[in-house]
Amino acid sequence: MTSNEESLVEMKLIELSSNNTITFPCQVDSKTAPNEAPYHIILGSDFMEALGINIEYSDLLESMRRKGVRGSGLQYYLGFN
């Protein structure tokens, strides 16, 4: 996906806090029809980092390998396709 638009999106992550609202700049997909989009929003590592959530990718990769995810399946799972 390529994007030339950005929008500030307000959201609540009720799993973390039911009271706090987060505002985060998100890229807008203006080419895909909303009813055809597979996702409404994708929160990436930039979002996680901004929240202070540390993802150890080396640990994640090893865990996935132990579960049998390999090759292009691993790339797809991580969004590198």
mmCIF file of the N, C-alpha and C atoms, coordinates in Angstrom:
data_MODEL
# 
_entry.id   MODEL 
# 
loop_
_atom_site.group_PDB 
_atom_site.id 
_atom_site.type_symbol 
_atom_site.label_atom_id 
_atom_site.label_alt_id 
_atom_site.label_comp_id 
_atom_site.label_asym_id 
_atom_site.label_entity_id 
_atom_site.label_seq_id 
_atom_site.pdbx_PDB_ins_code 
_atom_site.Cartn_x 
_atom_site.Cartn_y 
_atom_site.Cartn_z 
_atom_site.occupancy 
_atom_site.B_iso_or_equiv 
_atom_site.pdbx_formal_charge 
_atom_site.auth_seq_id 
_atom_site.auth_comp_id 
_atom_site.auth_asym_id 
_atom_site.auth_atom_id 
_atom_site.pdbx_PDB_model_num 
ATOM 1   N N  . MET A 1 1  ? 0.842   -1.174  0.000  1.00 0.00 ? 1  MET A N  1 
ATOM 2   C CA . MET A 1 1  ? 0.000   0.000   0.000  1.00 0.00 ? 1  MET A CA 1 
ATOM 3   C C  . MET A 1 1  ? 0.884   1.231   0.000  1.00 0.00 ? 1  MET A C  1 
ATOM 4   N N  . THR A 1 2  ? 0.518   2.188   -0.800 1.00 0.00 ? 2  THR A N  1 
ATOM 5   C CA . THR A 1 2  ? 1.160   3.496   -0.758 1.00 0.00 ? 2  THR A CA 1 
ATOM 6   C C  . THR A 1 2  ? 0.112   4.506   -0.330 1.00 0.00 ? 2  THR A C  1 
ATOM 7   N N  . SER A 1 3  ? 0.567   5.522   0.355  1.00 0.00 ? 3  SER A N  1 
ATOM 8   C CA . SER A 1 3  ? -0.370  6.505   0.884  1.00 0.00 ? 3  SER A CA 1 
ATOM 9   C C  . SER A 1 3  ? 0.216   7.901   0.765  1.00 0.00 ? 3  SER A C  1 
ATOM 10  N N  . ASN A 1 4  ? -0.615  8.828   0.353  1.00 0.00 ? 4  ASN A N  1 
ATOM 11  C CA . ASN A 1 4  ? -0.223  10.234  0.311  1.00 0.00 ? 4  ASN A CA 1 
ATOM 12  C C  . ASN A 1 4  ? -0.979  11.036  1.356  1.00 0.00 ? 4  ASN A C  1 
ATOM 13  N N  . GLU A 1 5  ? -1.799  10.357  2.147  1.00 0.00 ? 5  GLU A N  1 
ATOM 14  C CA . GLU A 1 5  ? -2.619  11.036  3.141  1.00 0.00 ? 5  GLU A CA 1 
ATOM 15  C C  . GLU A 1 5  ? -2.352  10.481  4.530  1.00 0.00 ? 5  GLU A C  1 
ATOM 16  N N  . GLU A 1 6  ? -2.495  11.358  5.510  1.00 0.00 ? 6  GLU A N  1 
ATOM 17  C CA . GLU A 1 6  ? -2.342  10.971  6.902  1.00 0.00 ? 6  GLU A CA 1 
ATOM 18  C C  . GLU A 1 6  ? -3.467  11.615  7.692  1.00 0.00 ? 6  GLU A C  1 
ATOM 19  N N  . SER A 1 7  ? -3.945  10.910  8.684  1.00 0.00 ? 7  SER A N  1 
ATOM 20  C CA . SER A 1 7  ? -5.018  11.431  9.519  1.00 0.00 ? 7  SER A CA 1 
ATOM 21  C C  . SER A 1 7  ? -4.712  11.106  10.976 1.00 0.00 ? 7  SER A C  1 
ATOM 22  N N  . LEU A 1 8  ? -5.039  12.037  11.870 1.00 0.00 ? 8  LEU A N  1 
ATOM 23  C CA . LEU A 1 8  ? -4.905  11.762  13.295 1.00 0.00 ? 8  LEU A CA 1 
ATOM 24  C C  . LEU A 1 8  ? -6.135  10.974  13.734 1.00 0.00 ? 8  LEU A C  1 
ATOM 25  N N  . VAL A 1 9  ? -5.909  9.794   14.263 1.00 0.00 ? 9  VAL A N  1 
ATOM 26  C CA . VAL A 1 9  ? -6.989  8.894   14.654 1.00 0.00 ? 9  VAL A CA 1 
ATOM 27  C C  . VAL A 1 9  ? -7.027  8.793   16.172 1.00 0.00 ? 9  VAL A C  1 
ATOM 28  N N  . GLU A 1 10 ? -8.202  9.048   16.731 1.00 0.00 ? 10 GLU A N  1 
ATOM 29  C CA . GLU A 1 10 ? -8.395  8.871   18.171 1.00 0.00 ? 10 GLU A CA 1 
ATOM 30  C C  . GLU A 1 10 ? -8.939  7.473   18.421 1.00 0.00 ? 10 GLU A C  1 
ATOM 31  N N  . MET A 1 11 ? -8.362  6.803   19.415 1.00 0.00 ? 11 MET A N  1 
ATOM 32  C CA . MET A 1 11 ? -8.809  5.446   19.721 1.00 0.00 ? 11 MET A CA 1 
ATOM 33  C C  . MET A 1 11 ? -8.628  5.158   21.202 1.00 0.00 ? 11 MET A C  1 
ATOM 34  N N  . LYS A 1 12 ? -9.364  4.168   21.653 1.00 0.00 ? 12 LYS A N  1 
ATOM 35  C CA . LYS A 1 12 ? -9.213  3.655   23.013 1.00 0.00 ? 12 LYS A CA 1 
ATOM 36  C C  . LYS A 1 12 ? -8.814  2.196   22.902 1.00 0.00 ? 12 LYS A C  1 
ATOM 37  N N  . LEU A 1 13 ? -7.799  1.830   23.633 1.00 0.00 ? 13 LEU A N  1 
ATOM 38  C CA . LEU A 1 13 ? -7.390  0.437   23.705 1.00 0.00 ? 13 LEU A CA 1 
ATOM 39  C C  . LEU A 1 13 ? -7.889  -0.098  25.036 1.00 0.00 ? 13 LEU A C  1 
ATOM 40  N N  . ILE A 1 14 ? -9.115  -0.575  25.017 1.00 0.00 ? 14 ILE A N  1 
ATOM 41  C CA . ILE A 1 14 ? -9.764  -0.947  26.272 1.00 0.00 ? 14 ILE A CA 1 
ATOM 42  C C  . ILE A 1 14 ? -9.061  -2.106  26.970 1.00 0.00 ? 14 ILE A C  1 
ATOM 43  N N  . GLU A 1 15 ? -8.250  -2.871  26.223 1.00 0.00 ? 15 GLU A N  1 
ATOM 44  C CA . GLU A 1 15 ? -7.483  -3.946  26.841 1.00 0.00 ? 15 GLU A CA 1 
ATOM 45  C C  . GLU A 1 15 ? -6.416  -3.376  27.774 1.00 0.00 ? 15 GLU A C  1 
ATOM 46  N N  . LEU A 1 16 ? -5.964  -2.132  27.485 1.00 0.00 ? 16 LEU A N  1 
ATOM 47  C CA . LEU A 1 16 ? -4.927  -1.499  28.299 1.00 0.00 ? 16 LEU A CA 1 
ATOM 48  C C  . LEU A 1 16 ? -5.506  -0.498  29.295 1.00 0.00 ? 16 LEU A C  1 
ATOM 49  N N  . SER A 1 17 ? -6.531  0.245   28.856 1.00 0.00 ? 17 SER A N  1 
ATOM 50  C CA . SER A 1 17 ? -7.154  1.238   29.736 1.00 0.00 ? 17 SER A CA 1 
ATOM 51  C C  . SER A 1 17 ? -8.495  1.624   29.147 1.00 0.00 ? 17 SER A C  1 
ATOM 52  N N  . SER A 1 18 ? -9.528  1.625   29.967 1.00 0.00 ? 18 SER A N  1 
ATOM 53  C CA . SER A 1 18 ? -10.858 1.982   29.462 1.00 0.00 ? 18 SER A CA 1 
ATOM 54  C C  . SER A 1 18 ? -11.098 3.487   29.490 1.00 0.00 ? 18 SER A C  1 
ATOM 55  N N  . ASN A 1 19 ? -10.186 4.243   30.100 1.00 0.00 ? 19 ASN A N  1 
ATOM 56  C CA . ASN A 1 19 ? -10.398 5.680   30.243 1.00 0.00 ? 19 ASN A CA 1 
ATOM 57  C C  . ASN A 1 19 ? -9.557  6.530   29.306 1.00 0.00 ? 19 ASN A C  1 
ATOM 58  N N  . ASN A 1 20 ? -8.380  6.075   28.926 1.00 0.00 ? 20 ASN A N  1 
ATOM 59  C CA . ASN A 1 20 ? -7.468  6.898   28.141 1.00 0.00 ? 20 ASN A CA 1 
ATOM 60  C C  . ASN A 1 20 ? -7.764  6.832   26.650 1.00 0.00 ? 20 ASN A C  1 
ATOM 61  N N  . THR A 1 21 ? -7.663  7.987   26.007 1.00 0.00 ? 21 THR A N  1 
ATOM 62  C CA . THR A 1 21 ? -7.792  8.075   24.556 1.00 0.00 ? 21 THR A CA 1 
ATOM 63  C C  . THR A 1 21 ? -6.417  8.353   23.974 1.00 0.00 ? 21 THR A C  1 
ATOM 64  N N  . ILE A 1 22 ? -6.065  7.633   22.916 1.00 0.00 ? 22 ILE A N  1 
ATOM 65  C CA . ILE A 1 22 ? -4.786  7.796   22.230 1.00 0.00 ? 22 ILE A CA 1 
ATOM 66  C C  . ILE A 1 22 ? -5.062  8.461   20.889 1.00 0.00 ? 22 ILE A C  1 
ATOM 67  N N  . THR A 1 23 ? -4.252  9.444   20.534 1.00 0.00 ? 23 THR A N  1 
ATOM 68  C CA . THR A 1 23 ? -4.317  10.045  19.206 1.00 0.00 ? 23 THR A CA 1 
ATOM 69  C C  . THR A 1 23 ? -3.011  9.717   18.502 1.00 0.00 ? 23 THR A C  1 
ATOM 70  N N  . PHE A 1 24 ? -3.115  9.111   17.309 1.00 0.00 ? 24 PHE A N  1 
ATOM 71  C CA . PHE A 1 24 ? -1.921  8.661   16.606 1.00 0.00 ? 24 PHE A CA 1 
ATOM 72  C C  . PHE A 1 24 ? -2.073  8.952   15.116 1.00 0.00 ? 24 PHE A C  1 
ATOM 73  N N  . PRO A 1 25 ? -1.005  9.438   14.465 1.00 0.00 ? 25 PRO A N  1 
ATOM 74  C CA . PRO A 1 25 ? -1.080  9.687   13.018 1.00 0.00 ? 25 PRO A CA 1 
ATOM 75  C C  . PRO A 1 25 ? -1.070  8.367   12.243 1.00 0.00 ? 25 PRO A C  1 
ATOM 76  N N  . CYS A 1 26 ? -2.060  8.178   11.388 1.00 0.00 ? 26 CYS A N  1 
ATOM 77  C CA . CYS A 1 26 ? -2.185  6.950   10.599 1.00 0.00 ? 26 CYS A CA 1 
ATOM 78  C C  . CYS A 1 26 ? -2.222  7.282   9.115  1.00 0.00 ? 26 CYS A C  1 
ATOM 79  N N  . GLN A 1 27 ? -1.662  6.409   8.309  1.00 0.00 ? 27 GLN A N  1 
ATOM 80  C CA . GLN A 1 27 ? -1.726  6.549   6.860  1.00 0.00 ? 27 GLN A CA 1 
ATOM 81  C C  . GLN A 1 27 ? -3.117  6.155   6.378  1.00 0.00 ? 27 GLN A C  1 
ATOM 82  N N  . VAL A 1 28 ? -3.613  6.854   5.359  1.00 0.00 ? 28 VAL A N  1 
ATOM 83  C CA . VAL A 1 28 ? -4.950  6.614   4.828  1.00 0.00 ? 28 VAL A CA 1 
ATOM 84  C C  . VAL A 1 28 ? -4.834  5.924   3.470  1.00 0.00 ? 28 VAL A C  1 
ATOM 85  N N  . ASP A 1 29 ? -5.557  4.828   3.306  1.00 0.00 ? 29 ASP A N  1 
ATOM 86  C CA . ASP A 1 29 ? -5.634  4.123   2.022  1.00 0.00 ? 29 ASP A CA 1 
ATOM 87  C C  . ASP A 1 29 ? -6.830  4.683   1.265  1.00 0.00 ? 29 ASP A C  1 
ATOM 88  N N  . SER A 1 30 ? -6.564  5.556   0.320  1.00 0.00 ? 30 SER A N  1 
ATOM 89  C CA . SER A 1 30 ? -7.655  6.195   -0.418 1.00 0.00 ? 30 SER A CA 1 
ATOM 90  C C  . SER A 1 30 ? -8.019  5.434   -1.694 1.00 0.00 ? 30 SER A C  1 
ATOM 91  N N  . LYS A 1 31 ? -7.330  4.322   -1.974 1.00 0.00 ? 31 LYS A N  1 
ATOM 92  C CA . LYS A 1 31 ? -7.588  3.571   -3.206 1.00 0.00 ? 31 LYS A CA 1 
ATOM 93  C C  . LYS A 1 31 ? -8.499  2.366   -3.004 1.00 0.00 ? 31 LYS A C  1 
ATOM 94  N N  . THR A 1 32 ? -8.469  1.762   -1.825 1.00 0.00 ? 32 THR A N  1 
ATOM 95  C CA . THR A 1 32 ? -9.264  0.565   -1.563 1.00 0.00 ? 32 THR A CA 1 
ATOM 96  C C  . THR A 1 32 ? -10.637 0.956   -1.042 1.00 0.00 ? 32 THR A C  1 
ATOM 97  N N  . ALA A 1 33 ? -11.670 0.386   -1.637 1.00 0.00 ? 33 ALA A N  1 
ATOM 98  C CA . ALA A 1 33 ? -13.032 0.651   -1.158 1.00 0.00 ? 33 ALA A CA 1 
ATOM 99  C C  . ALA A 1 33 ? -13.173 0.102   0.261  1.00 0.00 ? 33 ALA A C  1 
ATOM 100 N N  . PRO A 1 34 ? -13.784 0.861   1.171  1.00 0.00 ? 34 PRO A N  1 
ATOM 101 C CA . PRO A 1 34 ? -13.893 0.411   2.570  1.00 0.00 ? 34 PRO A CA 1 
ATOM 102 C C  . PRO A 1 34 ? -14.510 -0.977  2.723  1.00 0.00 ? 34 PRO A C  1 
ATOM 103 N N  . ASN A 1 35 ? -15.483 -1.322  1.893  1.00 0.00 ? 35 ASN A N  1 
ATOM 104 C CA . ASN A 1 35 ? -16.116 -2.641  2.019  1.00 0.00 ? 35 ASN A CA 1 
ATOM 105 C C  . ASN A 1 35 ? -15.246 -3.764  1.443  1.00 0.00 ? 35 ASN A C  1 
ATOM 106 N N  . GLU A 1 36 ? -14.148 -3.416  0.746  1.00 0.00 ? 36 GLU A N  1 
ATOM 107 C CA . GLU A 1 36 ? -13.244 -4.420  0.193  1.00 0.00 ? 36 GLU A CA 1 
ATOM 108 C C  . GLU A 1 36 ? -11.935 -4.522  0.971  1.00 0.00 ? 36 GLU A C  1 
ATOM 109 N N  . ALA A 1 37 ? -11.717 -3.636  1.907  1.00 0.00 ? 37 ALA A N  1 
ATOM 110 C CA . ALA A 1 37 ? -10.473 -3.637  2.675  1.00 0.00 ? 37 ALA A CA 1 
ATOM 111 C C  . ALA A 1 37 ? -10.474 -4.796  3.673  1.00 0.00 ? 37 ALA A C  1 
ATOM 112 N N  . PRO A 1 38 ? -9.382  -5.556  3.727  1.00 0.00 ? 38 PRO A N  1 
ATOM 113 C CA . PRO A 1 38 ? -9.347  -6.676  4.669  1.00 0.00 ? 38 PRO A CA 1 
ATOM 114 C C  . PRO A 1 38 ? -9.239  -6.229  6.126  1.00 0.00 ? 38 PRO A C  1 
ATOM 115 N N  . TYR A 1 39 ? -8.786  -4.983  6.358  1.00 0.00 ? 39 TYR A N  1 
ATOM 116 C CA . TYR A 1 39 ? -8.630  -4.463  7.717  1.00 0.00 ? 39 TYR A CA 1 
ATOM 117 C C  . TYR A 1 39 ? -9.133  -3.033  7.774  1.00 0.00 ? 39 TYR A C  1 
ATOM 118 N N  . HIS A 1 40 ? -9.606  -2.621  8.946  1.00 0.00 ? 40 HIS A N  1 
ATOM 119 C CA . HIS A 1 40 ? -9.980  -1.226  9.154  1.00 0.00 ? 40 HIS A CA 1 
ATOM 120 C C  . HIS A 1 40 ? -8.767  -0.405  9.552  1.00 0.00 ? 40 HIS A C  1 
ATOM 121 N N  . ILE A 1 41 ? -7.886  -1.018  10.328 1.00 0.00 ? 41 ILE A N  1 
ATOM 122 C CA . ILE A 1 41 ? -6.667  -0.345  10.757 1.00 0.00 ? 41 ILE A CA 1 
ATOM 123 C C  . ILE A 1 41 ? -5.612  -1.404  11.051 1.00 0.00 ? 41 ILE A C  1 
ATOM 124 N N  . ILE A 1 42 ? -4.371  -1.070  10.747 1.00 0.00 ? 42 ILE A N  1 
ATOM 125 C CA . ILE A 1 42 ? -3.246  -1.936  11.067 1.00 0.00 ? 42 ILE A CA 1 
ATOM 126 C C  . ILE A 1 42 ? -2.333  -1.124  11.979 1.00 0.00 ? 42 ILE A C  1 
ATOM 127 N N  . LEU A 1 43 ? -2.107  -1.627  13.174 1.00 0.00 ? 43 LEU A N  1 
ATOM 128 C CA . LEU A 1 43 ? -1.230  -0.946  14.119 1.00 0.00 ? 43 LEU A CA 1 
ATOM 129 C C  . LEU A 1 43 ? 0.135   -1.628  14.053 1.00 0.00 ? 43 LEU A C  1 
ATOM 130 N N  . GLY A 1 44 ? 1.131   -0.886  13.588 1.00 0.00 ? 44 GLY A N  1 
ATOM 131 C CA . GLY A 1 44 ? 2.455   -1.461  13.381 1.00 0.00 ? 44 GLY A CA 1 
ATOM 132 C C  . GLY A 1 44 ? 3.409   -1.224  14.529 1.00 0.00 ? 44 GLY A C  1 
ATOM 133 N N  . SER A 1 45 ? 4.661   -1.545  14.273 1.00 0.00 ? 45 SER A N  1 
ATOM 134 C CA . SER A 1 45 ? 5.673   -1.423  15.318 1.00 0.00 ? 45 SER A CA 1 
ATOM 135 C C  . SER A 1 45 ? 5.918   0.027   15.710 1.00 0.00 ? 45 SER A C  1 
ATOM 136 N N  . ASP A 1 46 ? 5.665   0.975   14.796 1.00 0.00 ? 46 ASP A N  1 
ATOM 137 C CA . ASP A 1 46 ? 5.807   2.392   15.166 1.00 0.00 ? 46 ASP A CA 1 
ATOM 138 C C  . ASP A 1 46 ? 4.796   2.771   16.249 1.00 0.00 ? 46 ASP A C  1 
ATOM 139 N N  . PHE A 1 47 ? 3.597   2.227   16.146 1.00 0.00 ? 47 PHE A N  1 
ATOM 140 C CA . PHE A 1 47 ? 2.566   2.458   17.152 1.00 0.00 ? 47 PHE A CA 1 
ATOM 141 C C  . PHE A 1 47 ? 2.956   1.816   18.479 1.00 0.00 ? 47 PHE A C  1 
ATOM 142 N N  . MET A 1 48 ? 3.408   0.572   18.406 1.00 0.00 ? 48 MET A N  1 
ATOM 143 C CA . MET A 1 48 ? 3.818   -0.139  19.620 1.00 0.00 ? 48 MET A CA 1 
ATOM 144 C C  . MET A 1 48 ? 4.959   0.596   20.318 1.00 0.00 ? 48 MET A C  1 
ATOM 145 N N  . GLU A 1 49 ? 5.924   1.057   19.528 1.00 0.00 ? 49 GLU A N  1 
ATOM 146 C CA . GLU A 1 49 ? 7.062   1.779   20.094 1.00 0.00 ? 49 GLU A CA 1 
ATOM 147 C C  . GLU A 1 49 ? 6.613   3.076   20.766 1.00 0.00 ? 49 GLU A C  1 
ATOM 148 N N  . ALA A 1 50 ? 5.684   3.788   20.137 1.00 0.00 ? 50 ALA A N  1 
ATOM 149 C CA . ALA A 1 50 ? 5.175   5.031   20.719 1.00 0.00 ? 50 ALA A CA 1 
ATOM 150 C C  . ALA A 1 50 ? 4.480   4.788   22.055 1.00 0.00 ? 50 ALA A C  1 
ATOM 151 N N  . LEU A 1 51 ? 3.871   3.621   22.208 1.00 0.00 ? 51 LEU A N  1 
ATOM 152 C CA . LEU A 1 51 ? 3.211   3.270   23.476 1.00 0.00 ? 51 LEU A CA 1 
ATOM 153 C C  . LEU A 1 51 ? 4.180   2.705   24.504 1.00 0.00 ? 51 LEU A C  1 
ATOM 154 N N  . GLY A 1 52 ? 5.428   2.469   24.083 1.00 0.00 ? 52 GLY A N  1 
ATOM 155 C CA . GLY A 1 52 ? 6.407   1.901   24.997 1.00 0.00 ? 52 GLY A CA 1 
ATOM 156 C C  . GLY A 1 52 ? 6.356   0.393   25.078 1.00 0.00 ? 52 GLY A C  1 
ATOM 157 N N  . ILE A 1 53 ? 5.702   -0.247  24.096 1.00 0.00 ? 53 ILE A N  1 
ATOM 158 C CA . ILE A 1 53 ? 5.637   -1.707  24.056 1.00 0.00 ? 53 ILE A CA 1 
ATOM 159 C C  . ILE A 1 53 ? 6.862   -2.209  23.303 1.00 0.00 ? 53 ILE A C  1 
ATOM 160 N N  . ASN A 1 54 ? 7.656   -3.036  23.959 1.00 0.00 ? 54 ASN A N  1 
ATOM 161 C CA . ASN A 1 54 ? 8.888   -3.546  23.379 1.00 0.00 ? 54 ASN A CA 1 
ATOM 162 C C  . ASN A 1 54 ? 8.637   -4.929  22.801 1.00 0.00 ? 54 ASN A C  1 
ATOM 163 N N  . ILE A 1 55 ? 8.811   -5.050  21.491 1.00 0.00 ? 55 ILE A N  1 
ATOM 164 C CA . ILE A 1 55 ? 8.658   -6.345  20.835 1.00 0.00 ? 55 ILE A CA 1 
ATOM 165 C C  . ILE A 1 55 ? 10.048  -6.848  20.488 1.00 0.00 ? 55 ILE A C  1 
ATOM 166 N N  . GLU A 1 56 ? 10.418  -7.977  21.036 1.00 0.00 ? 56 GLU A N  1 
ATOM 167 C CA . GLU A 1 56 ? 11.703  -8.587  20.732 1.00 0.00 ? 56 GLU A CA 1 
ATOM 168 C C  . GLU A 1 56 ? 11.517  -9.474  19.500 1.00 0.00 ? 56 GLU A C  1 
ATOM 169 N N  . TYR A 1 57 ? 11.821  -8.927  18.322 1.00 0.00 ? 57 TYR A N  1 
ATOM 170 C CA . TYR A 1 57 ? 11.576  -9.665  17.091 1.00 0.00 ? 57 TYR A CA 1 
ATOM 171 C C  . TYR A 1 57 ? 12.380  -10.950 17.021 1.00 0.00 ? 57 TYR A C  1 
ATOM 172 N N  . SER A 1 58 ? 13.581  -10.968 17.577 1.00 0.00 ? 58 SER A N  1 
ATOM 173 C CA . SER A 1 58 ? 14.365  -12.206 17.544 1.00 0.00 ? 58 SER A CA 1 
ATOM 174 C C  . SER A 1 58 ? 13.658  -13.303 18.332 1.00 0.00 ? 58 SER A C  1 
ATOM 175 N N  . ASP A 1 59 ? 13.066  -12.967 19.472 1.00 0.00 ? 59 ASP A N  1 
ATOM 176 C CA . ASP A 1 59 ? 12.301  -13.946 20.244 1.00 0.00 ? 59 ASP A CA 1 
ATOM 177 C C  . ASP A 1 59 ? 11.047  -14.378 19.493 1.00 0.00 ? 59 ASP A C  1 
ATOM 178 N N  . LEU A 1 60 ? 10.387  -13.427 18.824 1.00 0.00 ? 60 LEU A N  1 
ATOM 179 C CA . LEU A 1 60 ? 9.181   -13.731 18.054 1.00 0.00 ? 60 LEU A CA 1 
ATOM 180 C C  . LEU A 1 60 ? 9.502   -14.690 16.917 1.00 0.00 ? 60 LEU A C  1 
ATOM 181 N N  . LEU A 1 61 ? 10.588  -14.445 16.196 1.00 0.00 ? 61 LEU A N  1 
ATOM 182 C CA . LEU A 1 61 ? 10.976  -15.312 15.088 1.00 0.00 ? 61 LEU A CA 1 
ATOM 183 C C  . LEU A 1 61 ? 11.266  -16.727 15.577 1.00 0.00 ? 61 LEU A C  1 
ATOM 184 N N  . GLU A 1 62 ? 12.003  -16.838 16.670 1.00 0.00 ? 62 GLU A N  1 
ATOM 185 C CA . GLU A 1 62 ? 12.324  -18.164 17.202 1.00 0.00 ? 62 GLU A CA 1 
ATOM 186 C C  . GLU A 1 62 ? 11.068  -18.901 17.635 1.00 0.00 ? 62 GLU A C  1 
ATOM 187 N N  . SER A 1 63 ? 10.147  -18.201 18.263 1.00 0.00 ? 63 SER A N  1 
ATOM 188 C CA . SER A 1 63 ? 8.890   -18.801 18.693 1.00 0.00 ? 63 SER A CA 1 
ATOM 189 C C  . SER A 1 63 ? 8.092   -19.300 17.492 1.00 0.00 ? 63 SER A C  1 
ATOM 190 N N  . MET A 1 64 ? 8.062   -18.519 16.425 1.00 0.00 ? 64 MET A N  1 
ATOM 191 C CA . MET A 1 64 ? 7.319   -18.910 15.227 1.00 0.00 ? 64 MET A CA 1 
ATOM 192 C C  . MET A 1 64 ? 7.974   -20.110 14.556 1.00 0.00 ? 64 MET A C  1 
ATOM 193 N N  . ARG A 1 65 ? 9.299   -20.133 14.544 1.00 0.00 ? 65 ARG A N  1 
ATOM 194 C CA . ARG A 1 65 ? 10.005  -21.287 13.958 1.00 0.00 ? 65 ARG A CA 1 
ATOM 195 C C  . ARG A 1 65 ? 9.686   -22.568 14.724 1.00 0.00 ? 65 ARG A C  1 
ATOM 196 N N  . ARG A 1 66 ? 9.623   -22.457 16.050 1.00 0.00 ? 66 ARG A N  1 
ATOM 197 C CA . ARG A 1 66 ? 9.290   -23.631 16.858 1.00 0.00 ? 66 ARG A CA 1 
ATOM 198 C C  . ARG A 1 66 ? 7.877   -24.124 16.543 1.00 0.00 ? 66 ARG A C  1 
ATOM 199 N N  . LYS A 1 67 ? 6.995   -23.205 16.143 1.00 0.00 ? 67 LYS A N  1 
ATOM 200 C CA . LYS A 1 67 ? 5.620   -23.581 15.805 1.00 0.00 ? 67 LYS A CA 1 
ATOM 201 C C  . LYS A 1 67 ? 5.507   -24.069 14.372 1.00 0.00 ? 67 LYS A C  1 
ATOM 202 N N  . GLY A 1 68 ? 6.622   -24.055 13.626 1.00 0.00 ? 68 GLY A N  1 
ATOM 203 C CA . GLY A 1 68 ? 6.618   -24.597 12.272 1.00 0.00 ? 68 GLY A CA 1 
ATOM 204 C C  . GLY A 1 68 ? 6.351   -23.584 11.178 1.00 0.00 ? 68 GLY A C  1 
ATOM 205 N N  . VAL A 1 69 ? 6.317   -22.293 11.491 1.00 0.00 ? 69 VAL A N  1 
ATOM 206 C CA . VAL A 1 69 ? 6.130   -21.271 10.458 1.00 0.00 ? 69 VAL A CA 1 
ATOM 207 C C  . VAL A 1 69 ? 7.485   -21.002 9.837  1.00 0.00 ? 69 VAL A C  1 
ATOM 208 N N  . ARG A 1 70 ? 7.617   -21.217 8.533  1.00 0.00 ? 70 ARG A N  1 
ATOM 209 C CA . ARG A 1 70 ? 8.916   -21.087 7.864  1.00 0.00 ? 70 ARG A CA 1 
ATOM 210 C C  . ARG A 1 70 ? 8.774   -20.365 6.527  1.00 0.00 ? 70 ARG A C  1 
ATOM 211 N N  . GLY A 1 71 ? 9.896   -19.914 5.997  1.00 0.00 ? 71 GLY A N  1 
ATOM 212 C CA . GLY A 1 71 ? 9.982   -19.360 4.651  1.00 0.00 ? 71 GLY A CA 1 
ATOM 213 C C  . GLY A 1 71 ? 8.999   -18.239 4.384  1.00 0.00 ? 71 GLY A C  1 
ATOM 214 N N  . SER A 1 72 ? 8.305   -18.347 3.251  1.00 0.00 ? 72 SER A N  1 
ATOM 215 C CA . SER A 1 72 ? 7.379   -17.282 2.859  1.00 0.00 ? 72 SER A CA 1 
ATOM 216 C C  . SER A 1 72 ? 6.221   -17.169 3.843  1.00 0.00 ? 72 SER A C  1 
ATOM 217 N N  . GLY A 1 73 ? 5.870   -18.267 4.521  1.00 0.00 ? 73 GLY A N  1 
ATOM 218 C CA . GLY A 1 73 ? 4.834   -18.201 5.546  1.00 0.00 ? 73 GLY A CA 1 
ATOM 219 C C  . GLY A 1 73 ? 5.250   -17.300 6.682  1.00 0.00 ? 73 GLY A C  1 
ATOM 220 N N  . LEU A 1 74 ? 6.522   -17.347 7.038  1.00 0.00 ? 74 LEU A N  1 
ATOM 221 C CA . LEU A 1 74 ? 7.054   -16.485 8.091  1.00 0.00 ? 74 LEU A CA 1 
ATOM 222 C C  . LEU A 1 74 ? 7.019   -15.029 7.644  1.00 0.00 ? 74 LEU A C  1 
ATOM 223 N N  . GLN A 1 75 ? 7.425   -14.769 6.411  1.00 0.00 ? 75 GLN A N  1 
ATOM 224 C CA . GLN A 1 75 ? 7.381   -13.405 5.878  1.00 0.00 ? 75 GLN A CA 1 
ATOM 225 C C  . GLN A 1 75 ? 5.953   -12.897 5.820  1.00 0.00 ? 75 GLN A C  1 
ATOM 226 N N  . TYR A 1 76 ? 5.022   -13.743 5.402  1.00 0.00 ? 76 TYR A N  1 
ATOM 227 C CA . TYR A 1 76 ? 3.613   -13.336 5.334  1.00 0.00 ? 76 TYR A CA 1 
ATOM 228 C C  . TYR A 1 76 ? 3.087   -13.019 6.721  1.00 0.00 ? 76 TYR A C  1 
ATOM 229 N N  . TYR A 1 77 ? 3.423   -13.868 7.691  1.00 0.00 ? 77 TYR A N  1 
ATOM 230 C CA . TYR A 1 77 ? 2.948   -13.695 9.057  1.00 0.00 ? 77 TYR A CA 1 
ATOM 231 C C  . TYR A 1 77 ? 3.429   -12.354 9.628  1.00 0.00 ? 77 TYR A C  1 
ATOM 232 N N  . LEU A 1 78 ? 4.663   -11.977 9.277  1.00 0.00 ? 78 LEU A N  1 
ATOM 233 C CA . LEU A 1 78 ? 5.222   -10.726 9.785  1.00 0.00 ? 78 LEU A CA 1 
ATOM 234 C C  . LEU A 1 78 ? 4.878   -9.527  8.904  1.00 0.00 ? 78 LEU A C  1 
ATOM 235 N N  . GLY A 1 79 ? 4.203   -9.747  7.773  1.00 0.00 ? 79 GLY A N  1 
ATOM 236 C CA . GLY A 1 79 ? 3.798   -8.643  6.907  1.00 0.00 ? 79 GLY A CA 1 
ATOM 237 C C  . GLY A 1 79 ? 4.867   -8.207  5.921  1.00 0.00 ? 79 GLY A C  1 
ATOM 238 N N  . PHE A 1 80 ? 5.828   -9.087  5.597  1.00 0.00 ? 80 PHE A N  1 
ATOM 239 C CA . PHE A 1 80 ? 6.886   -8.742  4.664  1.00 0.00 ? 80 PHE A CA 1 
ATOM 240 C C  . PHE A 1 80 ? 6.602   -9.235  3.256  1.00 0.00 ? 80 PHE A C  1 
ATOM 241 N N  . ASN A 1 81 ? 5.372   -9.524  2.922  1.00 0.00 ? 81 ASN A N  1 
ATOM 242 C CA . ASN A 1 81 ? 5.069   -10.054 1.594  1.00 0.00 ? 81 ASN A CA 1 
ATOM 243 C C  . ASN A 1 81 ? 4.882   -8.937  0.596  1.00 0.00 ? 81 ASN A C  1 
# 
